[in-house]
Amino acid sequence: MKLFCSLPIALGLILPFSETGVAFANTNLDSDTYKVLSTENDKLSVNSVKTLLEQGDSYITKGDLDKAKELYDSARELAKQLSGFYRDLNGAFRGLDARIPKEMEEKGREALKIWAEANSRLVALYIRRNQHEVAVPLLVEIIKIMTPTSPEAKYAYNQLLELGFVETPLTGF
């Protein structure tokens, strides 16, 4: 039994002096070289959502509404995922390190804003196709994810008013 207890101690003393199989960490690396998600070309970022929206816009100008819808849907889903990830991280670190929730709150707000923008593009597309019944839930979602006094939510509510889904004009904000 004493052999098993002393074996890890002996190995701990002998192995550091062995030259075979030793790998040393390179401490001279720039942190940006291994932060693959911090570049502008990553797939899991607000920049990716913006790129998808821009690509969708280009298909709108070409008249390919189906491809534009596909890209807008992808942008919406990615923004929704990002928002959820940032919200979850915010909650996980609340009370532990104030810097992390603050950063996640800022990133989450940005993700919510781009999510609302993706919804707005889809709404415009559905209205253009006379599919108002599909546009309404997206407009309601914009109001839900943004504060009702935000410009995005006000615009969404006014569109609901124009479509006849609501009757009371928004005043006082």
C-alpha positions in Angstrom: 0.0 0.0 0.0 2.9 2.4 0.8 4.2 1.7 -2.7 1.0 3.1 -4.3 1.1 6.2 -2.1 4.7 6.9 -2.8 4.5 6.2 -6.6 2.8 9.5 -7.6 5.4 11.4 -5.5 8.3 9.7 -7.1 6.9 10.2 -10.6 6.3 13.8 -9.8 10.0 14.2 -8.9 11.5 12.2 -11.8 9.2 13.2 -14.7 10.0 17.0 -14.8 13.6 16.2 -15.5 12.9 13.8 -18.3 13.4 15.3 -21.8 11.2 12.9 -23.8 7.6 13.9 -24.5 8.0 17.3 -22.9 6.1 20.1 -24.6 6.5 23.7 -23.5 3.8 26.3 -23.9 4.7 29.2 -26.2 3.9 32.3 -24.1 4.8 34.7 -26.9 1.6 34.2 -28.8 -0.9 37.0 -29.4 -4.2 36.2 -27.8 -6.1 37.1 -30.9 -4.4 34.3 -32.8 -6.3 31.7 -30.9 -9.6 33.6 -30.3 -11.2 32.2 -33.4 -14.6 33.7 -32.6 -13.3 37.3 -32.1 -12.5 37.8 -35.8 -15.0 39.5 -38.1 -15.2 36.4 -40.2 -16.6 34.0 -37.6 -19.9 32.4 -38.0 -21.3 33.0 -34.5 -21.4 36.8 -34.2 -23.5 39.8 -34.8 -21.3 40.6 -37.9 -22.5 37.3 -39.4 -26.1 38.3 -38.9 -25.4 41.6 -40.6 -23.7 39.8 -43.5 -26.8 37.5 -43.9 -29.1 40.6 -43.9 -26.9 42.3 -46.5 -27.0 39.2 -48.7 -30.7 39.1 -48.3 -31.0 42.7 -49.3 -29.0 42.0 -52.5 -31.4 39.2 -53.4 -34.4 41.6 -52.8 -32.9 44.0 -55.3 -32.5 41.1 -57.8 -36.1 40.1 -57.2 -35.4 36.7 -55.7 -37.7 36.9 -52.7 -37.4 33.2 -51.8 -33.6 33.4 -51.4 -33.9 36.7 -49.5 -36.4 35.1 -47.1 -34.1 32.1 -46.6 -31.2 34.5 -45.7 -33.4 36.7 -43.5 -34.7 33.6 -41.6 -31.1 32.4 -41.1 -30.1 35.8 -39.8 -33.1 35.8 -37.5 -32.3 32.4 -36.1 -28.6 33.3 -35.5 -29.5 36.5 -33.8 -32.0 34.6 -31.6 -29.3 32.1 -30.7 -26.8 34.7 -29.9 -29.3 36.6 -27.7 -30.0 33.4 -25.7 -26.3 32.6 -25.3 -25.5 36.1 -24.0 -28.5 36.0 -21.7 -27.5 32.6 -20.3 -23.9 33.7 -19.7 -25.1 36.9 -18.1 -27.2 34.9 -15.6 -24.5 32.3 -14.9 -21.9 34.9 -13.9 -24.3 37.3 -12.1 -22.9 37.9 -8.6 -19.5 36.4 -9.4 -17.8 38.9 -11.6 -19.6 42.1 -12.5 -17.6 42.6 -15.6 -18.9 39.5 -17.3 -22.6 40.2 -16.9 -22.0 43.8 -18.0 -20.3 42.6 -21.2 -23.0 40.0 -21.9 -25.7 42.5 -21.3 -24.1 44.8 -23.9 -23.6 42.0 -26.4 -27.1 40.8 -25.7 -28.6 44.2 -26.4 -26.8 44.3 -29.7 -28.1 40.8 -30.6 -31.6 41.8 -29.7 -31.4 44.9 -31.9 -30.1 42.9 -34.9 -32.8 40.2 -34.2 -35.4 43.0 -34.4 -33.8 44.2 -37.6 -34.0 40.7 -39.1 -37.7 40.5 -38.1 -38.3 43.9 -39.8 -36.8 42.8 -43.0 -39.0 39.6 -43.0 -42.0 41.7 -42.2 -41.3 43.9 -45.2 -40.9 40.9 -47.4 -44.2 39.3 -46.1 -46.1 42.6 -46.6 -44.7 42.8 -50.1 -46.0 39.2 -50.7 -49.4 40.2 -49.1 -48.8 37.7 -46.3 -49.9 40.0 -43.5 -50.9 37.1 -41.2 -47.2 36.0 -41.1 -46.0 39.5 -40.6 -48.1 40.1 -37.4 -46.3 37.6 -35.2 -42.9 39.0 -36.2 -44.1 42.6 -35.4 -45.3 41.4 -32.0 -42.0 39.7 -31.4 -40.2 42.9 -32.1 -42.2 44.7 -29.4 -41.7 41.8 -27.0 -37.9 41.6 -27.4 -37.3 45.4 -27.4 -38.7 47.8 -24.9 -42.0 49.3 -26.1 -40.5 52.8 -26.1 -37.6 51.8 -28.4 -37.7 53.1 -32.0 -37.9 49.5 -33.3 -40.9 48.7 -31.1 -42.6 52.0 -32.0 -42.2 51.3 -35.7 -43.5 47.7 -35.2 -46.5 49.0 -33.4 -47.2 51.5 -36.1 -47.0 48.8 -38.7 -49.5 46.7 -36.7 -51.8 49.8 -36.7 -51.4 50.2 -40.5 -52.2 46.6 -41.0 -55.4 47.0 -38.8 -54.3 44.5 -36.2 -54.5 47.1 -33.5 -56.6 50.2 -33.4 -55.2 52.5 -30.7 -52.5 54.8 -32.0 -49.3 54.9 -29.9 -49.0 58.3 -28.2 -47.2 59.7 -25.2 -43.8 58.2 -25.8 
